[in-house]
Amino acid sequence: MIPAIVGAVVALAPLLYLSVRSSEQGIDAVWAELSRAQTAGLVGRSLLLTLATTASCTLLGLCAALLVGTTNITLRRVWEVVLALPLAVPTYVAAYTWLGTFDNPRPFLGAWGVLTACSYPYVYLPVLAALKRLDPAQVEVARSLGSSRRDVLRRVTFPHIRPAVMSGALLVALYALSDFGAISLMRYDTLTQGIYLSYVGAFDRTPAAILGCLLVAISMLVVFAERRSRGTEATRFQPSRTLFRPVRLVRLDTMQPIGFGLLTLIVGFGAGIPVVMLIRWSFQRNATDLTLLWKTIGATAAVSVLGAIACVALAVPIAVLNERFRSKFSGALESAAFVGHALPGLVIALSLVFIGVRFLTPIYQRLPLLVIAYVALFLPLAVGAIRPSISQASPRLEEVGQSLGISRLESLRRITLPIASPGIASGAALVALTCVKELPATLLLRPTGFETLATRVWSDTSVADYASAAPFAITMVILGVIPMLILRKTSQ
């Protein structure tokens, strides 16, 4: 309970800043800002982009996970890692490379395409982890009773992976609501763009805080809708696999080229276009400062690992509470954890600057405050990946362990967490990957002189020196492969 409360408090801390700022001028100012026609337009465009991105990412992530996890697709083990690579590509980098590839894409189509290409792994990774825990005996029994492959997919496989699908879709929706880089470059106006313009274009930051509170309210509605659609207790608690024998893969035969082509197309738009363009820009630069490059790699790896450890340490208690001791209070803690992911990194960073200056002076502009910002931003990534894996570990196994004399905490450590290890690894990988490319929070909260790959890319691109930024951007993609290799090793 205590670490779960800590995680919820960290995630809710930015609301303190928003509440103070938005209430400074009274309720009349709040109503005037919310009733503006421009605000309604921003909300409508944000919801349209969020719905479109969530639907496309869910479809692509589910198809990719089913192809890799249940079929004999060519280079299956390679695809397992490669399909997660778009997470290592910052949306602002992907958007710029798309602008260099396609001729003036329409704002909505460009923003939707970039967000879909970079965000579908939020669905793919937890669904793949859930498929790895599917007991093959359930599929075999269904087939022996005369069910077709389509019926098995609908009646056996999908109920098993449904929590993972819904968790991934929730993460995509919150990410689409909070993204700033891609929509700015594509010139598609949403709430995050409105918040940014309010911050930089006016001395009074109250309107921006009001829009931030509106964004939080929308995100809470999204979280509530996801909670209502999870299904019954029967679908959440699935028998866990106790015999780790190989799953019988579906043979694609004549469908092999179609499946291979689909995966190639998905990865090509998400990682192929950015990598090719970055390599092209790299050749336009004569030499790279290797000392600076290695220094930024070390700093990026260190802060990303710290962020992943902190998020997983707080996400596991939240997931356990919601799957083993479900109540209104545990549900409120989980909902609170998802708040920060719907806010732009800029708002989170400014909130923690406000809090750090007034209440956390000893750690202001030091690594601990930056790690707290990562927790506020990315805790939902860990919760969303870990919760479905916890739900697949039958409570009966814990009860048997306790009946044999071990404590509840020991049964959690020795039984539940090993069964949930693929989801825990997925959560850690997702957080580490996202910390690598996080920009606004790192820029505002990093210690003086502390450079990461993201801040270095920003420094070069802000003066239009894309050739200098390209080696650092490519390194971000390469660095993102490491968590995926760890994920593959852990989930085998």
Phi, psi and omega in degrees: 000318184296308178296329177294320178294320178301315179299318179294321180295317179298318181292329182272349183305319179300336179294334177299313178298313181298320181294317180296313182294315186289337183264002184297325186253011175088174185292331180297318179294323179296313181294322179297320180289318182289332184273359180291144178296326179296322178295318178298321177295319178297318179296315181299316179292324178296315181294321179298313179296320181295314180296315181295316181293318180297316180296313182291320179293321178297316180295311182294316180296320179293315179298316180296317180294320179293320179296316183282324187271340187232356183237171179264041180306141180300137182059043186302315182292326178292315180299326182304322179273316186297324183295342179270352185299326180304338177295335180278352181263114177300144182297328180289328175289315179299318181297318181293320179294326176293320178296329176281347181259316183257147184274104175047066176296149178297146186307310183292313182297321179295312180296317179297317181296315181294314181296321178294315182296328183265344190249347182301333177299340176299332175269318185301313186294309179294326178292318177298319177297321179292321179296328179293337181263003180288128178289117181297339180297327179296317178294318182294320178296316179298318179293322180293337178270007173098005179286140176284170179298324178295319178293322178297318179297318184283321189260341182244303187291310186296317175302328179290321184263000184303315178301322179292320179298314182292322178296316178297317179297323178297317179297319179298315181299315180293324179294317179296324178294327189259351185295144179236320187299307184293315184292330178292314180292327179277356177060043176251115186280122176228186180299320180296321176296319178297320178297315181298314181296327177292323180291315187269342187258357182214147178290325180278118182263007179297315178302322179295320178295322178295316177296326176296318176297322177297319178296320176298317180299317178296319180296323178293325175295321177296316179297318180297318179297322179294320180296322180289337185261010183288332182107184185276172177300326182296325180277341181278322181263104180255145174301136181273155176285124177254336177251109186273067176266157184299140175284138179285115185280147177281130180277126181279328180053246184290344179274358182303312179299324180293314179297317179296319179295321179297314180295321178297319180295318180298310182291326181300316180286324184281320183236329185297308181299311178300317183294316181298315180293322179293320176297320179298316179291328180298324180291346178278356180249136184288315184210157179239140177289099185293326178298313178296321180298312181294325178295317179290327176297314179298316180295318180295315180298318183296310184289330179290319178295317178299318178296319180294317179298315181296316182294316180294319180299327179269335182283324181301311177300321179297316180295318180296317179301318184282338180261338183247332184227057187292129178204174178296325181291315179294324176295323178293322177298317180294316179298321179296325181296334183273355185296312186298330183291342180269354180263142176300149178303329178299316181293317178300315182296313180296325177297316182286333171297315178301313181289319182296317181295324186267325189237337185236047184304319182300334182249009179293134184057038173230166186301321180304320180292325176294321177295322176299320177297319178297322177296314179299324183279318196242005175304321178299330179298317179289316180299315182297328179276326185278323185302314178298326179290323175296321182293336181277347176274113185297134176298338181296327178296321177293321179296321177297316179300319179292327177292340178267005171106000178269154183285169179298318180294321179292322177295326176296316183289320189267341185242300188290311183296320175299322178294324181272008186301322177300320178291322178296317178296320177298316179298315179296318180295318180298315181294314181299316179299318183287326175296325181301320186258002179293132185246302188300313181297321180294320180299316187275334188248354181294153173296157180299128180084359181274115182246130171251174179299321182295315180292328178290318176299318179297318181300319182283318182288336179293339176249020176063025177264072186289332178294321178290327181285334187302313180300322179290322178293319177297320178297325176300319179293315181296318179298330179290345179289329185299310177300327179292323177294320176297317178301314180296319180296318183289324187271358179289000000 
